[in-house]
Amino acid sequence: MAAAASGAQGGAAQDAGEIIILYVGEVRTLPITNIQRVAVGNGKVITTTVLEKEMLLLAESPGETGMQVWHKDGAVRRYTVRVTLANLGNTQQQLSRILVSIPGIKVERIGDYVVITGATTKLNLQRIAMAAGNFKQVLNMAREEEVTMKKMVYLRVQIVEFKRAALENIGIKWAGLITGPAFGFAWDVITSGGFTARQSDPGLAGSVPGAAAPGAPPGSQPPVLSSLPPRVSPPRAYLGIATSITSQINLAVQQGDAYILATPELSTRSGGEAKFLAGGQIPIVTPASGLNPATVNYKDYGIKLSINPMADDRNNIMATIKTELSTIDPATGTPEQPGFLTRSTDSEINVRNGETIVLSGLVNTDLSNQVDKFPWLGDLPILGALFRSTNFRNNRSDLVIFVTPMIVDPNSTLTRERIEKAKEIREKFDGFLQKKGIVD
């Protein structure tokens, strides 16, 4: 903070000088009277002008200089004048406004600098660096948090054997239509009030489904049209599958059109990884060679699912999903080195919170036909039940994986439901123990 000179005239010379901080181009007035003489150590930093009842200081260039003022009554005052490149007060205020939405960050003025301190996420550090780069005399001391509290993402996975006809009934025709979820984009090319349907348009009522009933107030919109926006601005895009698919899966199970093979539930924090393996491990022996002893490594087989979700501030979720199906293939292997049949997919998707992702095509009927040759394939977790299915072996069903990511927090509905369910189970368990006399 700049210190203004006092207007007092009397007294002996002061040993400690007052500090005045200016920025280049600033003009400061000091209310000093009865000035006899002024001396400035470095005339390139500031220039002075003595008036009748005040003295003007003009900051010329960055630096620091001493200034001494003699009064007519013999008093002497000393000052230290520092000139900075920028108006640090304004810089601090502007940076504080820019970074106000980032928690844990402080913007302070320390000496001749504005200093940014605190800990935040890696993404926020990029925003801070971008903001600080637009100002002079700013020290960015912000650091990345060692432990970042990120959003938790709950992943509901359903591995289902679906009859092909049932898949088409819920809107999924993998071979005939597309290999993934639908994508839509809408925008206005030209907008004009002349093309907007209104109740006053001749012949609207009775010709448009959902038209306003007779006797409705003049200018009222039909129920269908009133729900439509007058224009689409800005352009809108959508990617995903309707969340109502969950209820349709349950209905298909009740009707015998689908069979749920597994329903794993996974959780990870935003930016983390959730993994699921339904299968096993087989040892692979590497024979000894020279001075190197024999080693044993274990390889996974079965259904592997790896999901890396990333949630933004608006609860949109971007996820990388890796799926792999692998089975042992004795026909191509040796006793020491078994062979494997593997099919895998790697996808990046965007969905809203609670929407469902659908994956298919990992298993074909050629693989299921090997159950006759290798009966132990029917004992594999999840895949065994699929391979034994008559519908699947006759090419009448598919293996489909449904993944529904949801963002959870302590106050979310999902969390509260699970807490209530846990309490209910605990109460039933305690009641059972008391009934058996195991506990008092």
C-alpha positions as CSV (number, residue, x, y, z in Angstrom):
1,M,0.0,0.0,0.0
2,A,1.4,3.4,-0.9
3,A,2.2,5.7,2.0
4,A,1.4,9.4,1.5
5,A,3.7,12.0,3.0
6,S,2.6,14.0,6.1
7,G,2.0,17.7,6.0
8,A,3.7,18.4,9.3
9,Q,6.5,21.0,9.0
10,G,8.4,20.9,12.3
11,G,10.8,18.4,13.9
12,A,14.2,17.0,13.2
13,A,15.2,15.0,10.2
14,Q,13.7,11.5,10.2
15,D,16.1,8.6,9.9
16,A,13.6,6.1,8.4
17,G,12.1,7.1,5.1
18,E,8.5,6.6,4.2
19,I,7.7,4.2,1.3
20,I,5.7,5.3,-1.7
21,I,4.8,2.7,-4.4
22,L,3.8,3.9,-7.9
23,Y,3.3,2.3,-11.3
24,V,4.7,3.6,-14.5
25,G,2.7,6.6,-15.7
26,E,1.0,7.3,-12.4
27,V,0.8,10.9,-11.0
28,R,0.8,11.2,-7.2
29,T,0.3,14.5,-5.2
30,L,1.9,14.9,-1.8
31,P,0.3,17.5,0.5
32,I,3.6,19.2,1.5
33,T,4.0,23.0,2.0
34,N,6.9,25.3,2.6
35,I,9.3,23.3,0.4
36,Q,12.7,24.8,0.0
37,R,14.5,22.0,-1.9
38,V,14.0,18.5,-3.3
39,A,16.6,15.9,-4.2
40,V,16.0,12.7,-6.2
41,G,18.6,9.9,-6.3
42,N,17.6,8.6,-9.8
43,G,15.9,11.1,-12.0
44,K,15.0,8.4,-14.6
45,V,12.6,6.7,-12.1
46,I,10.6,9.7,-11.1
47,T,10.3,13.5,-11.7
48,T,9.0,16.0,-9.3
49,T,7.2,19.3,-9.5
50,V,6.8,21.7,-6.5
51,L,3.6,23.7,-6.3
52,E,2.4,26.2,-3.6
53,K,0.8,23.7,-1.3
54,E,1.7,20.3,-2.7
55,M,4.3,18.4,-4.7
56,L,3.7,16.2,-7.7
57,L,5.4,12.9,-8.4
58,L,5.4,11.4,-11.9
59,A,6.5,7.8,-12.3
60,E,8.7,7.5,-15.3
61,S,10.2,4.0,-15.4
62,P,10.4,0.9,-13.2
63,G,12.9,1.0,-10.4
64,E,13.6,2.4,-6.9
65,T,15.1,5.7,-5.8
66,G,15.5,7.8,-2.7
67,M,14.0,11.3,-2.4
68,Q,14.7,13.9,0.2
69,V,12.7,17.1,0.9
70,W,14.0,20.1,2.9
71,H,11.5,22.5,4.4
72,K,12.0,26.2,5.0
73,D,11.9,25.7,8.8
74,G,14.8,23.3,8.6
75,A,12.8,20.0,8.7
76,V,14.0,17.2,6.5
77,R,11.9,14.2,5.2
78,R,13.2,11.2,3.5
79,Y,11.2,8.9,1.1
80,T,11.8,5.6,-0.7
81,V,9.9,5.6,-4.0
82,R,9.3,2.3,-5.9
83,V,7.9,2.3,-9.4
84,T,6.4,-0.9,-10.8
85,L,5.4,-1.8,-14.3
86,A,1.7,-2.3,-13.6
87,N,-1.0,-1.0,-11.3
88,L,-0.7,-3.8,-8.7
89,G,-4.0,-2.9,-7.1
90,N,-5.9,-3.3,-10.3
91,T,-4.0,-6.4,-11.2
92,Q,-4.9,-8.0,-7.9
93,Q,-8.5,-7.0,-8.2
94,Q,-8.8,-8.3,-11.8
95,L,-7.1,-11.6,-11.1
96,S,-9.2,-12.2,-8.0
97,R,-12.4,-11.8,-10.1
98,I,-11.0,-14.1,-12.8
99,L,-10.0,-16.9,-10.3
100,V,-12.9,-16.5,-7.9
101,S,-14.5,-19.8,-9.1
102,I,-11.4,-21.8,-8.2
103,P,-11.5,-23.0,-4.6
104,G,-8.3,-22.9,-2.5
105,I,-6.6,-20.2,-4.5
106,K,-5.5,-16.8,-3.0
107,V,-4.4,-13.7,-4.8
108,E,-2.3,-11.4,-2.6
109,R,-0.2,-8.3,-3.1
110,I,3.3,-8.9,-1.6
111,G,5.8,-6.1,-2.1
112,D,6.2,-5.3,-5.8
113,Y,4.3,-8.4,-6.9
114,V,0.9,-10.0,-7.0
115,V,1.3,-13.5,-5.8
116,I,-1.1,-16.4,-6.6
117,T,-0.9,-19.2,-4.0
118,G,-2.8,-22.3,-3.1
119,A,-3.4,-25.9,-4.3
120,T,-5.9,-27.0,-6.9
121,T,-6.4,-29.5,-9.7
122,K,-4.2,-29.9,-12.7
123,L,-7.0,-28.6,-15.0
124,N,-7.4,-25.5,-12.8
125,L,-3.6,-24.9,-12.9
126,Q,-3.8,-24.5,-16.6
127,R,-6.5,-21.9,-16.2
128,I,-4.4,-20.0,-13.6
129,A,-1.3,-20.0,-15.8
130,M,-3.3,-18.7,-18.7
131,A,-4.7,-15.8,-16.6
132,A,-1.4,-14.9,-14.9
133,G,0.3,-14.8,-18.3
134,N,-1.8,-11.7,-19.2
135,F,-0.5,-9.6,-16.4
136,K,2.9,-8.1,-15.4
137,Q,4.6,-8.6,-12.1
138,V,2.5,-11.7,-11.2
139,L,4.1,-14.6,-9.4
140,N,2.2,-17.9,-9.9
141,M,3.0,-20.1,-6.9
142,A,-0.1,-22.3,-7.2
143,R,0.6,-26.0,-7.0
144,E,-1.3,-29.2,-7.8
145,E,-3.2,-30.9,-5.0
146,E,-1.5,-34.0,-3.6
147,V,-5.0,-35.5,-3.0
148,T,-7.8,-34.2,-5.1
149,M,-11.4,-34.8,-4.1
150,K,-13.0,-35.8,-7.4
151,K,-16.5,-36.9,-8.2
152,M,-17.3,-40.6,-7.7
153,V,-18.8,-42.5,-10.7
154,Y,-20.9,-45.5,-10.0
155,L,-21.1,-48.0,-12.9
156,R,-24.0,-50.4,-13.2
157,V,-23.1,-53.2,-15.6
158,Q,-25.5,-55.8,-16.9
159,I,-24.3,-58.7,-19.0
160,V,-27.3,-60.1,-20.8
161,E,-28.2,-62.8,-23.3
162,F,-30.8,-61.2,-25.5
163,K,-32.9,-62.8,-28.2
164,R,-32.3,-61.0,-31.5
165,A,-36.0,-60.2,-31.9
166,A,-36.2,-58.7,-28.5
167,L,-33.2,-56.5,-29.3
168,E,-35.0,-55.1,-32.3
169,N,-38.1,-54.5,-30.2
170,I,-36.1,-52.1,-27.9
171,G,-34.6,-50.3,-30.9
172,I,-31.2,-52.1,-31.2
173,K,-30.5,-53.7,-34.7
174,W,-26.7,-54.1,-34.7
175,A,-26.4,-55.7,-38.1
176,G,-29.1,-53.9,-39.9
177,L,-28.7,-50.3,-38.7
178,I,-25.6,-49.1,-36.9
179,T,-22.8,-50.4,-34.7
180,G,-23.4,-48.0,-31.8
181,P,-25.7,-45.4,-30.3
182,A,-27.5,-42.9,-32.4
183,F,-26.3,-39.3,-32.9
184,G,-28.5,-36.4,-33.7
185,F,-27.8,-32.7,-34.6
186,A,-30.4,-29.9,-35.0
187,W,-30.1,-26.2,-36.0
188,D,-31.9,-23.4,-37.6
189,V,-30.9,-22.6,-41.2
190,I,-33.4,-19.7,-41.6
191,T,-35.9,-18.5,-39.0
192,S,-39.0,-16.5,-39.8
193,G,-42.1,-15.6,-37.9
194,G,-44.0,-16.4,-41.1
195,F,-43.3,-20.1,-40.7
196,T,-44.2,-20.4,-37.0
197,A,-47.6,-22.1,-36.5
198,R,-50.0,-20.0,-34.4
199,Q,-53.6,-20.6,-33.3
200,S,-54.7,-17.6,-35.4
201,D,-53.5,-19.2,-38.6
202,P,-56.5,-20.1,-40.8
203,G,-57.4,-23.7,-40.7
204,L,-55.0,-24.7,-37.9
205,A,-57.6,-26.1,-35.5
206,G,-58.9,-29.3,-36.8
207,S,-56.1,-29.8,-39.3
208,V,-53.2,-30.2,-36.9
209,P,-53.2,-33.0,-34.3
210,G,-53.3,-31.5,-30.8
211,A,-54.8,-28.2,-31.9
212,A,-56.3,-25.9,-29.3
213,A,-59.9,-26.8,-28.3
214,P,-62.7,-24.4,-29.4
215,G,-63.2,-21.6,-26.9
216,A,-59.5,-21.4,-25.9
217,P,-58.1,-17.9,-25.4
218,P,-57.1,-16.1,-28.6
219,G,-53.5,-16.7,-29.6
220,S,-53.1,-19.8,-27.3
221,Q,-51.0,-22.6,-28.7
222,P,-52.1,-26.2,-29.3
223,P,-50.7,-28.5,-26.6
224,V,-48.3,-30.1,-29.0
225,L,-47.1,-26.9,-30.6
226,S,-46.8,-24.9,-27.4
227,S,-44.2,-27.3,-26.1
228,L,-41.9,-26.6,-29.1
229,P,-39.3,-23.9,-29.0
230,P,-39.6,-21.1,-31.6
231,R,-36.1,-21.8,-32.8
232,V,-33.1,-24.0,-32.1
233,S,-30.2,-21.7,-31.1
234,P,-27.4,-22.5,-30.5
235,P,-27.2,-25.7,-32.4
236,R,-27.9,-28.8,-30.3
237,A,-26.3,-32.3,-30.5
238,Y,-27.2,-35.5,-28.7
239,L,-25.4,-38.8,-28.3
240,G,-26.7,-41.7,-26.2
241,I,-29.4,-44.3,-25.6
242,A,-32.6,-43.5,-23.7
243,T,-32.4,-44.5,-20.0
244,S,-35.8,-46.2,-20.3
245,I,-33.9,-49.1,-21.7
246,T,-33.4,-50.4,-18.2
247,S,-37.1,-51.0,-17.7
248,Q,-37.3,-52.7,-21.1
249,I,-34.5,-55.0,-20.2
250,N,-36.4,-56.0,-17.0
251,L,-39.6,-56.6,-19.1
252,A,-37.7,-58.7,-21.6
253,V,-36.3,-60.8,-18.7
254,Q,-39.9,-61.3,-17.3
255,Q,-41.1,-62.4,-20.7
256,G,-38.3,-64.9,-21.3
257,D,-36.7,-62.9,-24.1
258,A,-33.5,-62.1,-22.1
259,Y,-31.4,-63.8,-19.4
260,I,-29.2,-61.7,-17.1
261,L,-25.8,-63.5,-16.9
262,A,-24.2,-61.1,-14.4
263,T,-24.8,-57.6,-12.9
264,P,-21.5,-56.4,-11.5
265,E,-21.5,-52.9,-9.8
266,L,-18.3,-50.9,-10.0
267,S,-17.2,-47.6,-8.6
268,T,-14.3,-45.3,-9.3
269,R,-13.5,-41.6,-9.0
270,S,-13.5,-39.3,-12.0
271,G,-10.4,-40.0,-14.0
272,G,-9.8,-43.4,-12.4
273,E,-10.3,-46.9,-13.7
274,A,-12.8,-49.6,-12.9
275,K,-12.1,-53.2,-13.9
276,F,-14.2,-56.4,-14.0
277,L,-13.1,-59.9,-14.9
278,A,-15.4,-62.9,-15.2
279,G,-13.2,-65.9,-15.9
280,G,-9.9,-67.1,-14.4
281,Q,-6.2,-67.2,-14.8
282,I,-4.1,-69.9,-16.5
283,P,-0.4,-70.4,-15.7
284,I,2.1,-70.0,-18.6
285,V,5.5,-71.6,-18.0
286,T,8.6,-70.1,-19.6
287,P,11.2,-72.9,-19.6
288,A,14.7,-72.4,-18.1
289,S,17.3,-71.1,-20.5
290,G,21.0,-71.0,-19.6
291,L,21.4,-69.3,-16.3
292,N,17.8,-68.1,-16.3
293,P,15.4,-70.2,-14.2
294,A,11.9,-71.2,-15.4
295,T,9.3,-68.6,-14.7
296,V,5.5,-68.8,-14.4
297,N,3.2,-66.0,-15.5
298,Y,-0.6,-66.0,-15.2
299,K,-2.8,-64.8,-18.0
300,D,-6.4,-63.8,-17.6
301,Y,-9.2,-65.3,-19.7
302,G,-12.9,-64.8,-19.9
303,I,-14.7,-61.4,-20.1
304,K,-12.7,-58.4,-19.1
305,L,-14.2,-54.9,-18.8
306,S,-12.2,-51.8,-18.2
307,I,-13.8,-48.4,-17.9
308,N,-12.1,-45.0,-17.4
309,P,-14.9,-42.4,-16.7
310,M,-14.3,-38.6,-16.6
311,A,-17.0,-36.3,-15.2
312,D,-17.2,-32.6,-15.8
313,D,-18.8,-29.8,-13.8
314,R,-22.1,-30.3,-15.6
315,N,-22.2,-34.0,-14.8
316,N,-21.5,-35.1,-18.4
317,I,-19.4,-38.2,-18.6
318,M,-16.7,-39.1,-21.1
319,A,-15.5,-42.7,-20.8
320,T,-13.1,-45.0,-22.4
321,I,-14.4,-48.5,-22.5
322,K,-12.3,-51.5,-23.2
323,T,-13.9,-55.0,-23.5
324,E,-12.1,-58.3,-24.2
325,L,-13.3,-61.8,-24.5
326,S,-10.6,-64.5,-24.5
327,T,-10.9,-68.3,-24.2
328,I,-8.2,-71.0,-24.3
329,D,-7.7,-72.6,-27.7
330,P,-6.0,-76.0,-27.2
331,A,-6.1,-76.5,-31.0
332,T,-3.5,-73.8,-31.6
333,G,-1.4,-74.1,-28.4
334,T,1.1,-76.5,-26.9
335,P,1.1,-78.1,-23.4
336,E,3.6,-75.5,-22.2
337,Q,2.1,-72.5,-24.2
338,P,-1.7,-72.6,-24.6
339,G,-3.3,-70.6,-27.4
340,F,-6.1,-68.1,-26.9
341,L,-9.0,-66.9,-28.9
342,T,-9.5,-63.2,-28.3
343,R,-11.9,-60.5,-29.4
344,S,-11.7,-57.0,-28.1
345,T,-13.1,-53.5,-28.5
346,D,-11.9,-50.1,-27.5
347,S,-14.4,-47.2,-27.5
348,E,-14.6,-43.5,-26.4
349,I,-18.1,-42.2,-25.7
350,N,-19.9,-39.2,-24.3
351,V,-23.1,-39.7,-22.3
352,R,-25.2,-37.7,-19.8
353,N,-25.4,-38.8,-16.2
354,G,-27.5,-41.9,-16.0
355,E,-27.6,-42.8,-19.7
356,T,-26.9,-46.3,-20.9
357,I,-24.1,-47.5,-23.1
358,V,-24.7,-50.7,-25.1
359,L,-21.9,-53.0,-26.3
360,S,-22.3,-56.1,-28.5
361,G,-20.6,-58.4,-31.0
362,L,-17.9,-59.9,-28.7
363,V,-19.1,-63.4,-29.0
364,N,-20.2,-65.3,-32.2
365,T,-21.7,-68.7,-32.6
366,D,-18.5,-70.2,-34.0
367,L,-17.0,-69.9,-30.5
368,S,-20.1,-71.5,-28.8
369,N,-19.9,-74.5,-31.2
370,Q,-16.5,-75.4,-29.6
371,V,-18.3,-76.5,-26.4
372,D,-18.9,-79.8,-28.1
373,K,-15.1,-80.2,-28.7
374,F,-14.1,-78.7,-25.3
375,P,-16.8,-79.3,-22.7
376,W,-14.9,-77.4,-20.1
377,L,-15.9,-74.2,-21.9
378,G,-19.3,-74.6,-20.5
379,D,-17.9,-74.2,-17.0
380,L,-16.6,-70.7,-17.6
381,P,-18.3,-68.0,-15.5
382,I,-20.9,-66.1,-17.5
383,L,-19.7,-67.5,-20.8
384,G,-20.5,-71.1,-19.8
385,A,-24.2,-70.3,-19.4
386,L,-24.1,-68.5,-22.7
387,F,-22.4,-71.3,-24.6
388,R,-24.9,-73.8,-23.2
389,S,-27.8,-71.7,-24.4
390,T,-29.7,-73.3,-27.3
391,N,-30.9,-69.9,-28.5
392,F,-27.3,-68.7,-28.8
393,R,-26.0,-71.8,-30.4
394,N,-28.7,-71.6,-33.0
395,N,-27.9,-67.9,-33.7
396,R,-31.1,-66.6,-32.2
397,S,-29.5,-64.6,-29.4
398,D,-26.6,-62.2,-28.7
399,L,-24.4,-61.3,-25.7
400,V,-25.0,-57.7,-24.9
401,I,-23.3,-55.6,-22.2
402,F,-25.2,-52.5,-20.8
403,V,-23.1,-50.0,-18.9
404,T,-24.9,-47.1,-17.0
405,P,-22.5,-44.6,-15.4
406,M,-24.0,-42.4,-12.7
407,I,-22.3,-39.6,-10.6
408,V,-22.8,-40.2,-6.9
409,D,-22.2,-38.1,-3.8
410,P,-23.2,-38.4,-0.1
411,N,-26.5,-36.6,-0.9
412,S,-27.4,-38.4,-4.1
413,T,-30.6,-40.5,-4.3
414,L,-28.6,-43.6,-5.1
415,T,-26.4,-43.2,-2.0
416,R,-29.4,-42.7,0.2
417,E,-31.2,-45.7,-1.2
418,R,-28.2,-47.9,-0.6
419,I,-27.8,-46.6,3.0
420,E,-31.4,-47.4,3.7
421,K,-31.1,-50.8,2.2
422,A,-28.0,-51.5,4.3
423,K,-29.8,-50.4,7.4
424,E,-32.7,-52.7,6.5
425,I,-30.4,-55.7,6.0
426,R,-28.6,-54.9,9.2
427,E,-31.8,-54.8,11.2
428,K,-33.0,-58.1,9.7
429,F,-29.7,-59.7,10.5
430,D,-29.7,-58.4,14.1
431,G,-33.2,-59.7,14.5
432,F,-32.2,-63.1,13.2
433,L,-29.3,-63.3,15.6
434,Q,-31.5,-62.3,18.5
435,K,-34.2,-64.9,17.5
436,K,-31.5,-67.6,17.5
437,G,-30.2,-66.4,20.8
438,I,-26.8,-65.7,19.4
439,V,-26.8,-62.2,20.8
440,D,-28.8,-60.5,23.5
